[in-house]
């Protein structure tokens, strides 16, 4: 039996159903949830980030939500420090931490203590690359990344200039691609006793859920949320506003596209993002995958996870109802 502290990890693509599963687990187990989502850390960005509502969170302590204002910088290192402190507190309270989210680097930063290879930021190189993107187009920088690190390029959108530049910087500074560093670090012994699950659905079903969620976000006031953030002085230049649901609506509010086109782009880009998430997570052989389409209810879906928890960590064993 491992003497390392336990950590249950639930990952998967956006709109797969992670929130419902984790909240159901949180109500069944003596557990608290640590969210691994690079957008849900921002206060006042609720609809576009698909944060669980206060009603959904009721009775299940959540960490990692509403940590900073969207004007503030927040790095993967900042998240790792926050999450590790939150997990340590959960352990002290004798409860089980559930790390859950779709931001692969956030999950890796906690599970494997991984951060980008750090030899100090090369601001001159970053400025040079950003100028080249401005002159030649972001697609050209992404093509260059695909030549030296096709694995990383496959999971980064060509328009995600910040991450494309950072991956190219890692290659230029270290002589090895980011994907190599990730694999090398994964070979190290993790600090936790891990139980990792991935949630997925058939592609057509997942894409239909994405489309419905975007429509619901617009109905709930996504445009008004983005407008209010812009009135505070936030714009595409802020990292927080480069996330899905924000940059597309900014383009609409600035008159560059119609609302119909903005919604179309948001659905399309979210589907692409879900595909990149799956590429990232499927590379981790420690993850046990569950197809949520095979279960009638969320309660049915959490049973195999709860049973695995009971087997691995008997002190957290839930009382499961008899199978029908």
N, C-alpha and C positions, 0 to 999 in steps of 0.2 A: 504493500500500500504506500502511495506517495506521501511524503511529508511536506510537499509543496502546498501552498494555499490553493483552493479550488477556484476555477473560473469557467463558467458556462458561456459559450460564445454562440450567438445566433446571427448569421449573415445571409445575404441574398440580394437579388436585384431589387430596384425600386418597384413598389406596388405589388410585390409578391405576397405580402401579408405579414411582414415581420412584426409590425406594431401589435396587431391583434393577438398573435401567438405569444409574444413576450409579456403582454399585459395579462393574458390568461395564465401563463406560467407564474407570473409574479403574484397572482392571487391564490395559486395553488401551493406554491413553495414559500418557504421563508426567504424571500429573495428581494433584491433591489436591482433596478435597471440602470446601466451606464450606457448612454446613447453614444454611438460612434458615427456621427453625421456632421460633416464639415459646415453645413448650413444651419442646422438647428441650434448651433451655439449662439446665434445672433438674436438679440432681443428685438421684438417688433417685427420680425420676419416669420410670420406664423402660417399663413395660407400657402404661400409658394414653397415653403419647406416641408409641408405636410406634417407639421408637428402634431403629436397626439394632444387632444384637447384636455382641459383640466378635468372634465368629467371622466374621460378615458383613463387619466392618470390616477384618479381617486383610489386611495388605498394601496397604491403601489409606488413607493418612492422612486423618483427618477433623478438622474444626474446627467450632466452634459447638455442640458437645454437652457437657453437664455443665460449664457455665461458672460458675454461681452456685448457691447453696442456695435452696430454694423460699421461705425466709423473707426473702430479700434482694430489694430493688427492682431492676428491670432494665427499662430503657426502650428505645425504638427507637433513640434517640441512642447509648445504651450499645452496642447491637448493631452499629450502623454503625461506631463506632470500633473495636470488636473485629474485625469482618469485614474492614474496610479494612486493618488491620494484618496480619491473617492472609493476605490476598490479596497484599500487598506482599512478605511473607516467601516465599510460593510462587513469585512472580516472581523473587525473588533466587536461589532454588534452581534456576531454569531450568525450572520445571514449569508446567503449565497449571492455573489455578484453575477449578473447577467450582462455581458458586454454585447450590445446589439446595434447593428447599423450597416450601411452600405458603402461607407467611405473606406476603401481598402487600406490606404496608408494609415488611417487612424487605428484600424483594427491591428494592423501589423506593428504599429508603434507600441501598442500595449502588450500584445501577445508575445512578440519576439523582441521587444525593446529596440525596434529598428527605427532609425532616423536616416535621412539622406546622408551619404558620406560627407563629413563636415571638415573642410580644410579652410573655413572662412569663406564668406561670400565673395565672389569675384564680380564686383559691381561693374567694372569696366567691360568684362565679357558679357554680362547680362545686357548692358546698355547697347553693346555692339549687335548682339543677337536681336534685340527688340527693334533696333534701327533697320536691320535687314528684313525683319518681318514687315515693317512699315513700307519698305521700298519694294520688296519682292513678293510680299504676301505671306500670310501665315501658313498656307498650304506648302510653300517651298521649305519652310523650316520643319514642318512635320515630315515632309518627304526626306529631308536630310536625317532626321531622327530615325526614320524607318530603315535607312541604309545602315546605320551603326547599331541600332537597337530595335529591331522589328517587334520584339515582344512587348516592350514598353509602348511603342508607337501604336500598337493595336488596341491599347486600353486608354489612350489619351486622345480626346477629340482634337482635330486640327485647329479649332478655334480657341482651345484652352492654352493660350500663349504662355501663361505663367508656368504651367507644368511642362510644356514642351521645352521652354528655355531652361528650366531647372534640370531636366533630364539631359539636355545637351551640355549643360555646364558640368554635370557629374562626369559625363564621358570625357570632356575636354580636360577637366582637372585631374581625373584619376586614371585615364587611359582604358577604363573598363565601363561597359554600359551599366545603367541602373539595374537592369534585370539581373546581371551577374552579382551585384552587391546584395540584392534581395535574397537570391539563392544562397549566397555564402553566409549571410546572417541567419537564415532559417536553419542552417545546420547547427547553430549553437543551441545549447540547452535552454528551453524556455523557463521563465521564473515561476510559472503556474502549472498546476495539475489541470490540464485542459480537456474539456469536452466541447467539441465544435460541431455545429449543425448548420447546413445551408438549406434555405427554403427556396423552392422554385416552382414553376408551373410551365405547362406547354406554352410555346412561344405565342401562338395566336391568342390564347387566354390571357397571358401576361400583357400583351400589347392592347387587348381590349380593356383590361383593367387600367392601364396607363391612360388610354383615351378617356375613359369615364372619369378618372380622377382629375384630369386636366379640366374637363367640362365642369366638374363640381367645384374646382378651385376658382374658376371664372365666375360661376354662379354665386359663390360665397364672398366675392369681392377682391379677387387678386389684383385687378386693375387699380382699384382704390388703394390697396395696400402699397403697391409700387408707387403710385402717385404721391402718397403721403411721405414715403421715404425720399422721393426726389425733392419734395418741398423742404425737406431737412437739409438738402445740399448733397445728397448721395447721388452718384452717377456711375457709368460704366467703369470709371477709373478706380472705384473701390472694389476690392476683392469680393466683398460680401454681395455686391450687385452683379457679379459675373456668373452667379449660379443659375441653374435652370429655373425658369419662371419669372426671372427678374430681367435678364438682358433682353429677352424676347418682348416683354411688355414695355420696357423702356423704348425699344425701337418703335412700337406702336404709339406711345405717348409723345414721341418726338416727331411723329408724322411720317416716318420712313416706310412703314407698312400699315396695312389695314389690320383691324382686330382679328379678322378671320385668318389672315396670313400669319399673324403673330401666334395664334392658337395652333395653327397647322405646324409651324416651326417648333413650337414647344412640344407637341406630341411626337413629332419626328425625332427631335433631339433627345427627348426622354427615352424613346425606344432605343436609340443608339447608345445612350448612357447605360441602359440596362444590359445591353449586349456586352459592353466593356466591363461592367461589374462581374458578369458571369465568367468572362475570360480570366479576370484577376482571381476570383475566388476558386475557380475550378483548378487552378494551378497548385492549390494547397491540398495535398493528399490527406491531411488530418481531418478534413471536413466530411461529415456524413450528410448525404443529401436526402431531403424529403420533398416529394412532389405533392404539394398541398391539394392538387386537383383530385387526389385519390382519397381524400377524407371528406366525409359529409359535413362535419362541423369543426370549428376550431378546437373544441374539447377533444374530439377524436385525434386531431393532428398533434396535440401536445402530449398525448399518451406515450408515444415512443420516446420522446425527450424526457418526460418525467420518469419513465421506467429506467432509462439509462442513468439519470441522476441518482435514483434510488440504489442502483447497483454499484455505481462508482463511489457515491458518498452517502452511506446509509443514514447519517445524521440529518440529512436534508430530505429523507424519503417522504413523499406526500402520501396521503390516503387516497388511493385511486378507487373509483367506483368499479364494481364488477363489470366485465365486458358483457354487452347484451348478447 
